[in-house]
Amino acid sequence: MIKEYFQQGTKVDKKLENKVYTISDNRHNIADCKKDKYTKFLVTIALRLGIAIEDDGKDIILQFSGEHSEYNRYHESDNYIGSLAVNSQPTVENVKICTHKNGSSVATLWPMHDDNEKQQQSKDSKTSAFIEYYTNGSRLFTIEDIANYYHPVFLESPGLSPVALEKEVCARKEEALRELYTREASRLVDENKTLKETIDNQIAQNTKENNNKLQTKVTELVEPARPGEAITRRPRKILMNVELQEMHTKNRGLVQGVVLYFDDGTSVRNNWSGAEKRKLIIDNLIGREVVTDVWGNYPSDQWFANVYLK
């Protein structure tokens, strides 16, 4: 093809080095959207290269270095393959650009594929439908959407029609949302599990500390049995209530005593001196399992000597 150019008296650059192409926003000067080169490149670069350029009307700067690959008679264009940088973003390798006027202007571009079938599909793919959707007043999707969601699908299946591409993107978005939901749900479960373990450990630690404090207070009330006296212990029960009551004694007459009430409906009493202090300490055991004992011949189902926390 280059030889033919020379026969026609046209010189062709076999190689382009850091060739800069500027795509200016001409939308305010045109009525036909088909001549909107600025939007065409916004969409084409997003779809085919995955680069999202902000649609702010600023020039799109393409910097290309590559070698001549072929002359296209149908489009009367020279095509080059090489590396391309868009607006100073990281360079994309193995890109083909289609140029006019001996490389002085760029018409379009697309990525090269190792797969011949994909390569042909990529070359033949049309961005006109995406451009039309994008220029639609409702802005059906953004340049970022095209670059982030449509570009990966385009790379895998460049031959998909815009409708098929849209369907595949929607399916992938739904799958991504499901995966995100699953990960988030799992994360929350793990967080809640960790939080529960932390709270349970804290409760257990607090309970242990409180029990130790209560046991220390209860120990102050313990009266040891006299030598040789039998000690009878009642089975553990949940203490429900503690009351002060007046009780008759043989030697001291009417005195204040303490009555303990348990979850099984039973009760026991103690008429020793210091009833108010005893009640004040035992009050802290309400709702807990306790064991009581009694000495000598006193019936264990009526009287108690000491209370122990269990």
C-alpha positions, 0 to 999 in steps of 0.5 A, spaced: 500 500 500 505 504 501 508 503 494 502 505 491 502 511 495 508 513 492 506 511 485 500 516 486 505 521 488 503 521 496 508 520 501 506 516 507 509 516 514 511 509 516 512 510 523 509 515 528 513 518 534 509 521 539 504 524 534 499 528 538 492 529 536 487 534 539 479 532 539 476 539 541 469 540 543 465 542 537 458 540 539 456 548 540 457 549 532 454 543 529 446 541 528 447 533 526 450 529 532 453 524 527 458 529 526 459 530 533 466 527 533 468 529 540 462 525 543 464 520 539 471 519 542 468 520 549 464 514 548 469 510 543 475 511 548 470 509 554 467 503 551 474 500 547 479 502 552 476 503 558 478 510 559 473 515 562 474 522 560 470 527 564 465 530 559 467 537 561 468 540 554 476 540 555 480 538 549 481 530 548 489 529 547 491 523 544 499 521 544 500 516 539 507 512 537 506 506 532 508 503 525 504 503 519 500 497 518 495 498 512 491 502 507 484 502 507 481 503 500 474 503 503 475 509 508 481 512 504 485 511 511 492 509 513 492 505 519 497 504 525 498 500 531 502 502 537 501 505 544 496 510 545 496 515 551 489 519 553 490 525 556 496 523 560 493 517 563 497 511 563 499 508 556 495 503 552 499 498 548 497 495 542 492 500 539 490 501 532 488 508 530 485 510 523 488 516 520 486 521 514 490 525 510 497 522 511 496 521 519 494 528 520 487 527 523 485 521 527 478 518 525 477 512 530 481 507 534 480 500 537 484 495 541 488 489 538 486 482 540 490 476 539 484 472 537 483 473 530 475 473 530 475 478 536 479 482 532 475 482 526 469 483 531 472 489 535 474 492 528 467 492 526 463 494 532 459 500 532 459 505 537 453 509 534 448 506 538 452 508 545 453 515 542 446 516 541 444 513 548 449 518 551 447 524 547 440 522 549 437 528 553 435 522 559 443 520 559 441 513 559 448 512 562 455 516 563 462 515 560 464 512 567 458 507 566 461 505 559 468 505 562 467 501 568 461 496 566 461 496 558 468 496 557 470 489 560 464 485 557 466 489 550 473 486 551 470 479 552 465 479 546 466 485 542 461 482 537 455 483 541 450 488 539 449 494 544 442 491 546 446 484 548 451 488 551 446 492 555 443 485 557 450 482 559 452 488 563 445 488 567 446 481 569 453 482 571 451 488 575 445 484 579 451 478 580 455 484 583 450 486 587 448 479 590 456 478 591 456 485 595 450 483 599 453 476 601 459 479 603 456 485 607 451 480 610 457 475 612 461 481 615 455 483 619 454 476 622 462 476 623 462 483 626 455 481 631 459 474 633 465 478 635 461 483 638 457 478 642 463 474 644 466 480 647 459 482 650 459 475 653 466 475 655 465 482 659 458 479 662 462 473 664 468 477 667 463 482 671 459 476 673 465 473 676 467 480 679 461 481 682 460 474 685 467 475 688 465 481 692 458 478 694 462 472 696 466 476 701 460 480 704 456 473 705 463 470 708 462 476 713 455 473 716 458 466 716 458 463 723 461 456 724 458 450 728 460 449 735 465 443 735 461 436 735 455 439 732 452 436 726 451 441 719 445 440 715 445 443 708 439 444 703 439 443 696 441 449 692 435 453 690 434 460 687 433 466 692 426 470 691 425 474 696 428 476 703 424 479 709 425 482 716 419 479 721 418 479 728 419 472 731 418 470 738 424 467 742 424 463 749 430 467 752 430 474 748 422 475 747 420 478 741 426 480 736 427 481 729 429 475 724 430 474 717 426 470 712 428 467 706 423 465 700 425 460 694 423 459 687 420 452 690 415 456 695 419 454 701 422 458 706 427 458 712 428 463 717 434 466 722 432 469 729 440 471 731 442 478 732 444 483 727 438 481 722 438 488 719 445 487 717 444 480 715 438 482 710 442 488 707 447 483 705 443 477 703 438 482 699 444 482 694 443 474 693 436 475 690 435 471 683 441 467 684 442 460 686 444 459 694 445 454 699 443 454 706 445 450 712 443 449 719 446 446 725 444 441 730 437 438 731 434 444 728 430 442 722 433 444 715 426 446 712 425 451 717 431 454 719 438 457 716 444 459 720 448 461 714 447 462 706 452 461 701 453 463 694 453 458 688 
